[in-house]
Amino acid sequence: MEQQGQVRIVTLKDLWNLFIQKLGMMVVCSVVVMALMGIFNLITFTPVYKSTATLYILRQDQNEISGSSDDFSLALKVVGDCDYLLKSHSVLDTVIDDLNLDVSYEQLSHSITTNNPENTRVLEVSATGSTPMEAKKIVDKVCSVGSEKIREAMGFEQVNLYEYGTLNSKPDNKTGIVTYLLVGFIVAILVYTIYLVAFIMDDRIRTNEDIERYLGLSVLGEIPNANASHKGKYGYYGENKGNSKKGKKKGK
């Protein structure tokens, strides 16, 4: 680490050395956080299952030629309207009553999602539930009731339930291994950042080079292990001072 005036410049070598020194602590912190995250998810996890059905919008008038460009353009324009109607009170309130669901309109509306693949007349409708069968029943009912309401409101005679809801046995909200690895990586970066800030803020003089660089003084010599205890003939260091005093007392 170099210093110009009062500004310190951290080199790549400094960053790499700090990384190597703190790598063990970074790994430990990452593993601990991932383990705690896994335990927390295991205790609090409530599975949510997802089912997806498909609606297909054909044409406005059965007398028109199927597949015409006007028919296709019109169908694309009304896909957004169909999306809106599927989440309307008239549809979802009917679904709640028919299936005897113990949820509010807002809760059911938040559990319904739609997707329109680009340049298609397909509308994918998804719903979530506490069990795979519940999710399938909800999405099938939303599509069947929604198709009728769309026909009534927009005059689309052919809004077909092309594919019924899927039956998925795997929870949709299960935390994957990629998420754990990402969390561990973020923790490692945070730990390294903390050590890096502490390293930059540390202005203590540790080496001869620091003395020459920061104080402009030359080092003439060193006293090796000045704070350690040494055995000497005259007891100048450490424990030998005590031994020297004992020797004097015995002499008396």
N, C-alpha and C positions, 0 to 999 in steps of 0.2 A: 504494500500500500504506500503510495507516494503522497507527498504534501507540497502544494504550491501556495505559499502565503498561509492563509487560514483555511484553504479548501483542500480536502483530502480527495485523492483520486484512487478509486478501488480498481485494481487490475483484474484481468481474467484469472490470473494465477491465484490472487486472493480469494476470488469467488470459488474456484475449484478446490482450493485447500480447505476452505470453510465447509464446502459441501461434503468432502471426504470425511472431515472430522465429525460432522454432525449427522452423517448418513444413518448410523445406528439408531440415534434418537428419533430421526424422522420416520424410520421404519416402525419402531416401537409405537410411536404415537398413532400412526396410521392404522396399525393392526388393532390397537386398543379401541380406537373410535369405530372401526368397522365391526368389531366384536360387540361393542355396546349397542350399535345400531341394529345388528342382527338380533340381539336379545330383546331389544325394545320392540322390534317388528314382530318377533315371535309371540310376545306377551299381548300386544295390542292388535294384532292382525285380524281383520274381519274380511273374509273373501267376498269379492264382488265379481259376478260373472257377466259376460257380454254376449249378446246375440245380434246378428245382422240379417235383415231381410232386404229384398230388392223389389222396387216398384219400377214399372216400365211404362212410359207415357207414349202412346201411339199417335193419335191424331184427334182433331177437334170434331170432324164430321166423318162418319163412316163412308159417305159417298165420295169423299176425296180419294185421290190415288195415293195409296200407302207408299211412303218412301220418297215423296216429292220434296223438293228443296224448301217450298213454303211450309210444308208440314213439319219438316225438321227444324227450321228456324223458329216456328211458332212454339214447338215443344220445348226448345231450349230456353225461350224467354219465360215460360211459365214454370220452369223447375223451381225457381226461387219462391214463386207464389205457393206452389205445392208444399215446399219446405215450411213456409209460414203456417199454412192451414193444418199441417200435421201436428203442430204444437198448439193449436188453438184450444180454447176452453171446450168448444163443442165436441172435439175429438177426444181430448184427454179426460174430460169429466165422464164421458161415456165409457172409456176404458176402465177408469177407476170403479165405476158402478158395476160394470159387467164382470170384472174379475175380483170384486170385493177387496181392492187393495187398501191397505192401511197407510196411505200416503196422501199428502196434499197435492194440489195441482202444481205448485211450484217445484216440489221435490220430483214429481214425475217428469215435468218439463226439463229439468236439469239433467235427468238421466237419459233423455232422448237426444241423439245426435244424428246428423244427416251428412251425406257426402255425394256430390255429383261429379263423377269422372268427366274429365274434360272432353267436350264435343260429343257427348252422348245424351240420350234421353233416359238414362238410368239414374234412379235416385236410391242410394243405399241408406237404409234406416237402421240405426242401432239403438238398443236399449240395454240397461243393466238391471241386475236383480241379485238377490241374496243366494239364489240357486240357479243352475243352468236352465232348468225347466221354467222357472219363473221369468227369467229374462226372455226366453223364447215365446212364452205366452204373451208377454207384454208387447213385444215387437210385432208379433203376428196380429194381435188385436189392433194395435195402432195403425198398421198398414191397411187392414180390412176396413176399419171404420173410417180411416182417413181417405181411402179411395172413394167411398160413397160420398163423403162430404165434399171432396174435390169435384166429383161429377155434378153434384147439386149446385155448387157455388160457381163453377167455371164452365160448365157445359162440356167437359171432356168426357166423352162416352167410353173411352178406352184408357183407363188408368189401371193397369193390371198388376196384381201381386205376382210378379214373375217367379220369385224364389222365397220360400218361407224361411223363418229365422233359423240360424244355425244353432247347434247344441254343443257348446264348448265346455269341457270338463275342467279346464285350467282357469284359475282366477285371472281376471284382467288386471288386477291391481297388485299382483305379486312383484316384489322388488327383485330385479335381476342382478346377476353377478356384475354386469357392467356398471350398474349404479353404485355398488359397493366399491368397485375399483376406482370409480371417479371420485367418490367421497374420500377414499384413502389418498388419492393423488392430491386433492385439494388440501387435505390436512398436512401432507408432507410439504407442500409449498408454503403454507402458513407458518409451519415450524421453522422452515429455512429462512423465511422472511424475518421472523422474530430474531433469530440468531444473527442475521445479516445487519439488521438495524442496531443491535447491541454491539456488533463488531465495528460498525462505522462510528458509533457514538463513543466508543472506548478510546480515550486519548492518553492512556497511561503509557509511560516509557518503560519498555521491557528489555530492549537489546542495545548493544553498543551503537548500532546503526541508527536507532531512534534518538540516542543522545546527540550524535553528530548531525542528524537531519533536523531535529526540532530545536536543539539548544545551540547548535553551532560550536560545540566544544569537542576537543579531541580526547579520546580515551587513552591514557598512558599505560594502564595496566589493570589487572583484575585480581580480586581475592577469591580464589575458588572455594566454593562451599562455605561461605562465611558464616552461615547460620547453622551449620552442622556441628556435631560434637566430634572432636578428634583427640586422639591420645598423643600427647607430646611429652618430652622429657621434663620440661619445666612447668607443665600444667597450664599452658597459656589458653587452651581452648576447652570449653565444655566441662565435662565431668572431671577432668584432671585438676581443675582448680580446687575442687573439694578434696581430692586426694592429696593435693599439695598441702592444704591446710591441716589435714589429719596428720600428715607426716611431721609438720612443725610441732603439733601438740605432743606427739609421741617423743619428739626430741627433747621437749621441755621436761 
